Amino acid sequence: MLVFKMDDCDFVAAHSRDTAIAWYDGHVGPHAGEEGTEREIEEYELFTAMRAGLHPESQSFTFAEQIAAMQAAGETFPAVIAMDAHYA
């Protein structure tokens, strides 16, 4: 499982870059991926820390912990694991 930061705001967990892009464009929208523009994508390791929520005192998770919790809950991937997230 990989984690991709899409267009500097949303994080998507997926098995490949191509599936992350296709899922994101289909569920969230093309935004910066529209024709004539280039989508900004960064790849993160699963253990990279992220803050789940926008409040400064929100609980901190790692990508791996968040994905494990989603898998335990029966979530399928690709999936958005955070939107407009802050870094821990």
DSSP file (Angstrom, degrees, kcal/mol; ACC not computed):
  #  RESIDUE AA STRUCTURE BP1 BP2  ACC     N-H-->O    O-->H-N    N-H-->O    O-->H-N    TCO  KAPPA ALPHA  PHI   PSI    X-CA   Y-CA   Z-CA
    1    1 A M              0   0    0      0, 0.0     2,-0.3     0, 0.0    14,-0.2   0.000 360.0 360.0 360.0 134.6    0.0    0.0    0.0
    2    2 A L  E     -A   14   0A   0     12,-3.4    12,-2.2    43,-0.1     2,-0.4  -0.800 360.0-138.4-117.5 161.3    1.3    3.4   -0.9
    3    3 A V  E     -AB  13  44A   0     41,-1.1    41,-3.0    -2,-0.3     2,-0.4  -0.988  16.9-167.4-124.1 130.8    0.1    6.9    0.1
    4    4 A F  E     -AB  12  43A   0      8,-2.7     8,-2.7    -2,-0.4     2,-0.7  -0.957  17.2-143.9-120.9 133.3   -0.1    9.8   -2.4
    5    5 A K  E     -AB  11  42A   0     37,-3.1    37,-1.8    -2,-0.4     2,-0.6  -0.865  26.4-152.7 -92.0 116.6   -0.5   13.5   -1.6
    6    6 A M  E >>  -AB  10  41A   0      4,-3.8     4,-1.7    -2,-0.7     3,-1.6  -0.817  63.7 -21.4-101.7 122.0   -2.7   14.7   -4.4
    7    7 A D  T 34 S-     0   0    0     33,-3.5    -1,-0.2    -2,-0.6    34,-0.1   0.836 115.6 -66.8  52.3  38.9   -2.6   18.4   -5.6
    8    8 A D  T 34 S+     0   0    0     32,-0.4    -1,-0.3    -3,-0.3     3,-0.1   0.729 130.2  57.0  62.9  25.5   -1.1   19.5   -2.3
    9    9 A C  T <4 S+     0   0    0     -3,-1.6    75,-1.5     1,-0.4    76,-1.0   0.530  86.4  57.3-147.9 -45.3   -4.2   18.7   -0.2
   10   10 A D  E  <  -AC   6  83A   0     -4,-1.7    -4,-3.8    73,-0.2     2,-0.5  -0.771  58.1-145.4-108.7 144.5   -5.6   15.2   -0.2
   11   11 A F  E     -AC   5  82A   0     71,-3.0    70,-2.4    -2,-0.3    71,-1.2  -0.914  15.6-170.1-108.3 130.1   -4.0   11.9    0.8
   12   12 A V  E     -AC   4  80A   0     -8,-2.7    -8,-2.7    -2,-0.5     2,-0.5  -0.976  12.6-149.6-122.9 127.8   -5.0    8.8   -1.1
   13   13 A A  E     +AC   3  79A   0     66,-3.0    66,-1.8    -2,-0.4     2,-0.3  -0.844  37.8 142.4 -93.6 128.8   -4.0    5.2   -0.1
   14   14 A A  E     -A    2   0A   0    -12,-2.2   -12,-3.4    -2,-0.5     3,-0.1  -0.954  59.8-113.1-156.8 170.4   -3.7    2.9   -3.1
   15   15 A H  S    S+     0   0    0     -2,-0.3     2,-0.3   -14,-0.2   -12,-0.1   0.668  97.9  12.2 -86.1 -17.4   -1.6    0.0   -4.5
   16   16 A S  S  > S-     0   0    0    -14,-0.1     4,-2.0     1,-0.1    -1,-0.2  -0.987  72.4-113.6-154.0 161.2   -0.2    2.1   -7.4
   17   17 A R  H  > S+     0   0    0     -2,-0.3     4,-2.4     1,-0.2     5,-0.2   0.905 115.5  53.1 -61.0 -43.5    0.1    5.7   -8.6
   18   18 A D  H  > S+     0   0    0      1,-0.2     4,-2.4     2,-0.2    -1,-0.2   0.908 110.1  46.0 -62.6 -43.0   -2.1    5.0  -11.6
   19   19 A T  H  > S+     0   0    0      1,-0.2     4,-2.4     2,-0.2     5,-0.2   0.865 111.4  53.4 -69.6 -33.3   -5.0    3.6   -9.5
   20   20 A A  H  X S+     0   0    0     -4,-2.0     4,-2.6     2,-0.2    -2,-0.2   0.932 111.7  45.0 -63.6 -45.1   -4.7    6.5   -7.0
   21   21 A I  H  X S+     0   0    0     -4,-2.4     4,-2.7     2,-0.2     5,-0.2   0.934 114.4  47.6 -64.3 -47.1   -5.0    9.1   -9.8
   22   22 A A  H  X S+     0   0    0     -4,-2.4     4,-1.6     1,-0.2    -2,-0.2   0.911 115.5  45.2 -62.8 -42.6   -7.9    7.3  -11.5
   23   23 A W  H  X S+     0   0    0     -4,-2.4     4,-2.1     2,-0.2     5,-0.3   0.928 113.8  49.1 -66.4 -45.3   -9.8    6.9   -8.2
   24   24 A Y  H  X>S+     0   0    0     -4,-2.6     4,-2.8    -5,-0.2     5,-1.8   0.924 111.6  48.3 -62.2 -45.5   -9.1   10.4   -7.1
   25   25 A D  H  <5S+     0   0    0     -4,-2.7    -1,-0.2     1,-0.2    -2,-0.2   0.858 115.2  46.3 -63.9 -34.3  -10.2   11.9  -10.4
   26   26 A G  H  <5S+     0   0    0     -4,-1.6    -1,-0.2    -5,-0.2    -2,-0.2   0.802 125.6  27.1 -78.3 -29.4  -13.4    9.8  -10.4
   27   27 A H  H  <5S+     0   0    0     -4,-2.1    -2,-0.2    -5,-0.1    -3,-0.2   0.779 134.8  23.9-104.5 -33.8  -14.4   10.5   -6.7
   28   28 A V  T  <5S-     0   0    0     -4,-2.8    -3,-0.2    -5,-0.3    -4,-0.1   0.779 110.6-103.5-104.2 -36.3  -12.9   13.9   -5.8
   29   29 A G      < -     0   0    0     -5,-1.8     3,-0.2     1,-0.1    -3,-0.1  -0.319  23.1 -92.1 122.9 154.4  -12.6   15.5   -9.2
   30   30 A P    >   +     0   0    0      0, 0.0     3,-4.8     0, 0.0     4,-0.2   0.807  60.6 152.7 -71.8 -30.0   -9.9   16.3  -11.7
   31   31 A H  G >  S+     0   0    0      1,-0.3     3,-1.4     2,-0.2   -24,-0.0  -0.082  81.2   9.9  39.2-111.0   -9.2   19.8  -10.4
   32   32 A A  G 3  S+     0   0    0      1,-0.3    -1,-0.3    -3,-0.2   -25,-0.0   0.609 123.2  71.4 -72.0  -9.8   -5.5   20.4  -11.3
   33   33 A G  G <  S+     0   0    0     -3,-4.8    -1,-0.3    -4,-0.1    -2,-0.2   0.380  71.3 123.2 -86.6   5.9   -5.6   17.3  -13.4
   34   34 A E  S X  S-     0   0    0     -3,-1.4     3,-2.1    -4,-0.2     5,-0.0  -0.213  79.9 -71.6 -64.4 158.5   -7.7   18.9  -16.1
   35   35 A E  T 3  S+     0   0    0      1,-0.3    -1,-0.2     3,-0.0     3,-0.1  -0.205 122.6  25.5 -53.6 134.4   -6.5   19.0  -19.6
   36   36 A G  T 3  S+     0   0    0      1,-0.3     2,-0.3    -3,-0.1    -1,-0.3   0.370 109.3  85.3  91.8  -4.7   -3.6   21.4  -20.0
   37   37 A T  S <  S-     0   0    0     -3,-2.1     2,-0.5    -4,-0.1    -1,-0.3  -0.868  71.1-129.6-124.6 161.6   -2.5   21.2  -16.4
   38   38 A E        -     0   0    0     -2,-0.3     2,-0.2    -3,-0.1    -5,-0.1  -0.945  21.8-126.7-115.3 129.6   -0.2   18.8  -14.6
   39   39 A R        -     0   0    0     -2,-0.5     2,-0.6    -6,-0.1    -6,-0.1  -0.491  18.3-132.6 -73.6 137.8   -1.3   17.2  -11.3
   40   40 A E        +     0   0    0     -2,-0.2   -33,-3.5     2,-0.0   -32,-0.4  -0.832  33.7 172.5 -92.4 120.7    1.0   17.5   -8.4
   41   41 A I  E     -B    6   0A   0     -2,-0.6     2,-0.4   -35,-0.2   -35,-0.2  -0.995  13.7-174.8-133.8 131.5    1.6   14.2   -6.7
   42   42 A E  E     -B    5   0A   0    -37,-1.8   -37,-3.1    -2,-0.4     2,-0.4  -0.968  18.0-139.2-122.1 142.5    4.0   13.2   -3.9
   43   43 A E  E     -B    4   0A   0     -2,-0.4     2,-0.3   -39,-0.2   -39,-0.2  -0.849  19.5-166.3-103.3 137.0    4.5    9.7   -2.6
   44   44 A Y  E     -B    3   0A   0    -41,-3.0   -41,-1.1    -2,-0.4     2,-0.1  -0.892  23.2-113.6-121.1 149.9    4.9    9.1    1.1
   45   45 A E    >   -     0   0    0     -2,-0.3     3,-1.5   -43,-0.1    18,-0.2  -0.464  33.8-115.1 -71.9 153.5    6.0    6.1    3.1
   46   46 A L  T 3  S+     0   0    0      1,-0.3    18,-2.7   -45,-0.2    17,-0.3   0.776 113.4  57.2 -63.9 -26.2    3.3    4.5    5.3
   47   47 A F  T 3  S+     0   0    0     16,-0.2    -1,-0.3    15,-0.2     2,-0.1   0.520  76.0 120.2 -86.4  -2.7    5.1    5.4    8.5
   48   48 A T    <   -     0   0    0     -3,-1.5    15,-1.9    14,-0.1    16,-0.1  -0.395  69.1-116.0 -61.4 134.2    5.1    9.1    7.7
   49   49 A A  E     +D   62   0B   0     13,-0.2     2,-0.3    14,-0.1    13,-0.2  -0.432  37.5 175.3 -75.8 146.2    3.2   11.0   10.4
   50   50 A M  E     -D   61   0B   0     11,-2.8    11,-1.9    37,-0.2     2,-0.6  -0.964  30.1-122.4-141.4 158.1    0.0   12.9    9.6
   51   51 A R  E     -DE  60  86B   0     35,-2.8     2,-1.4    -2,-0.3    35,-0.7  -0.918  21.1-140.5-104.9 123.3   -2.5   14.7   11.7
   52   52 A A  S    S+     0   0    0      7,-1.3     7,-0.2    -2,-0.6     2,-0.2  -0.647  73.3   8.7 -86.2  90.4   -6.1   13.4   11.4
   53   53 A G  S    S-     0   0    0     -2,-1.4    33,-0.6    30,-0.1     5,-0.1  -0.530  82.1 -96.4 124.2 168.2   -8.2   16.5   11.4
   54   54 A L  S    S+     0   0    0     -2,-0.2    -1,-0.1    31,-0.1    -2,-0.0   0.637  85.3 102.4 -97.4 -16.4   -7.6   20.2   11.2
   55   55 A H  S >  S-     0   0    0      1,-0.1     3,-2.2    -3,-0.1    -3,-0.0  -0.504  74.9-129.7 -72.3 135.6   -7.8   21.1   15.0
   56   56 A P  T 3  S+     0   0    0      0, 0.0    -1,-0.1     0, 0.0    -3,-0.0   0.737 107.6  47.4 -58.9 -23.7   -4.3   21.6   16.5
   57   57 A E  T 3  S+     0   0    0      2,-0.0     3,-0.1     3,-0.0    -2,-0.1   0.221  83.2 129.7-102.7  15.3   -5.0   19.2   19.3
   58   58 A S  S <  S-     0   0    0     -3,-2.2    -5,-0.1     1,-0.1     2,-0.0  -0.292  71.1 -87.1 -67.5 156.6   -6.4   16.5   17.1
   59   59 A Q        -     0   0    0     -7,-0.2    -7,-1.3    -8,-0.1     2,-0.4  -0.336  42.4-128.8 -66.1 143.1   -5.0   13.0   17.6
   60   60 A S  E     +D   51   0B   0     -9,-0.2     2,-0.3    -3,-0.1    -9,-0.2  -0.782  29.8 176.2 -97.8 136.7   -1.9   12.1   15.6
   61   61 A F  E     -D   50   0B   0    -11,-1.9   -11,-2.8    -2,-0.4     2,-0.3  -0.876  26.4-126.5-127.8 160.6   -1.7    9.0   13.5
   62   62 A T  E  >  -D   49   0B   0     -2,-0.3     4,-2.4   -13,-0.2   -13,-0.2  -0.749  32.3-112.7 -97.3 161.3    0.8    7.5   11.1
   63   63 A F  H  > S+     0   0    0    -15,-1.9     4,-2.7    -2,-0.3     5,-0.2   0.917 119.0  53.5 -56.2 -43.0   -0.3    6.6    7.6
   64   64 A A  H  > S+     0   0    0    -18,-2.7     4,-2.5     1,-0.2    -1,-0.2   0.899 109.1  47.6 -61.7 -42.0    0.2    2.9    8.5
   65   65 A E  H  > S+     0   0    0    -19,-0.2     4,-2.2     2,-0.2    -1,-0.2   0.910 112.7  48.9 -65.4 -42.0   -2.0    3.1   11.6
   66   66 A Q  H  X S+     0   0    0     -4,-2.4     4,-2.0     2,-0.2    -2,-0.2   0.924 113.2  46.5 -64.3 -44.5   -4.7    4.9    9.7
   67   67 A I  H  X S+     0   0    0     -4,-2.7     4,-2.8     2,-0.2     5,-0.2   0.912 110.9  52.4 -65.3 -42.2   -4.7    2.3    6.9
   68   68 A A  H  X S+     0   0    0     -4,-2.5     4,-2.3    -5,-0.2    -1,-0.2   0.905 110.1  48.9 -59.4 -41.6   -4.6   -0.6    9.4
   69   69 A A  H  X S+     0   0    0     -4,-2.2     4,-1.3     2,-0.2    -1,-0.2   0.888 111.9  48.6 -65.4 -39.1   -7.7    0.9   11.1
   70   70 A M  H  <>S+     0   0    0     -4,-2.0     5,-2.9     2,-0.2    -2,-0.2   0.906 111.3  49.4 -67.8 -41.5   -9.5    1.3    7.8
   71   71 A Q  H ><5S+     0   0    0     -4,-2.8     3,-1.6     1,-0.2    -2,-0.2   0.907 109.0  52.8 -63.8 -40.9   -8.6   -2.3    6.7
   72   72 A A  H 3<5S+     0   0    0     -4,-2.3    -1,-0.2     1,-0.3    -2,-0.2   0.814 107.7  52.5 -62.6 -30.1   -9.9   -3.6   10.1
   73   73 A A  T 3<5S-     0   0    0     -4,-1.3    -1,-0.3    -5,-0.2    -2,-0.2   0.423 124.5-104.8 -86.2   1.0  -13.2   -1.7    9.4
   74   74 A G  T < 5 +     0   0    0     -3,-1.6    -3,-0.2     1,-0.2    -2,-0.1   0.614  63.1 161.2  88.0  13.3  -13.5   -3.4    6.0
   75   75 A E      < -     0   0    0     -5,-2.9     2,-0.3    -6,-0.2    -1,-0.2  -0.386  29.2-141.3 -66.2 143.1  -12.5   -0.3    3.9
   76   76 A T        -     0   0    0      2,-0.1    -1,-0.1    -2,-0.1    -5,-0.0  -0.710  28.4 -87.5-102.5 160.1  -11.4   -1.0    0.4
   77   77 A F  S    S+     0   0    0     -2,-0.3     2,-0.2     2,-0.1   -63,-0.2  -0.922  94.9  52.9-123.2 147.2   -8.6    0.7   -1.4
   78   78 A P  S    S+     0   0    0      0, 0.0     2,-0.3     0, 0.0   -64,-0.2   0.393  80.4 148.2 -70.4 158.0   -7.9    3.1   -3.1
   79   79 A A  E     -C   13   0A   0    -66,-1.8   -66,-3.0    -2,-0.2     2,-0.4  -0.973  53.3-104.8-160.4 149.4   -9.4    5.5   -0.6
   80   80 A V  E     -C   12   0A   0     -2,-0.3   -68,-0.3   -68,-0.2     3,-0.1  -0.664  30.9-178.8 -75.1 128.2   -8.9    9.0    0.7
   81   81 A I  E     +     0   0A   0    -70,-2.4     2,-0.3    -2,-0.4   -69,-0.2   0.581  67.5   3.3-104.9 -13.1   -7.3    8.8    4.2
   82   82 A A  E     -C   11   0A   0    -71,-1.2   -71,-3.0   -30,-0.1     2,-0.4  -0.942  58.9-151.2-165.3 148.4   -7.1   12.5    4.9
   83   83 A M  E    S-C   10   0A   0     -2,-0.3   -73,-0.2   -73,-0.2   -30,-0.1  -0.992  82.9  -8.9-127.6 130.8   -8.2   15.7    3.3
   84   84 A D  S    S-     0   0    0    -75,-1.5   -74,-0.2    -2,-0.4    -1,-0.2   0.908  93.6-177.8  52.6  46.2   -6.4   19.0    3.8
   85   85 A A        -     0   0    0    -76,-1.0     2,-0.3    -3,-0.1    -1,-0.1  -0.352  22.9-136.6 -78.7 153.9   -4.3   17.3    6.5
   86   86 A H  B     -E   51   0B   0    -35,-0.7   -35,-2.8   -33,-0.6     2,-0.3  -0.685  26.2-110.0 -98.0 160.0   -1.7   18.9    8.7
   87   87 A Y              0   0    0     -2,-0.3   -37,-0.2   -37,-0.2   -27,-0.0  -0.710 360.0 360.0 -91.7 143.6    1.6   17.2    9.4
   88   88 A A              0   0    0     -2,-0.3   -38,-0.1   -39,-0.2    -1,-0.1   0.441 360.0 360.0 -85.2 360.0    2.3   15.9   12.9
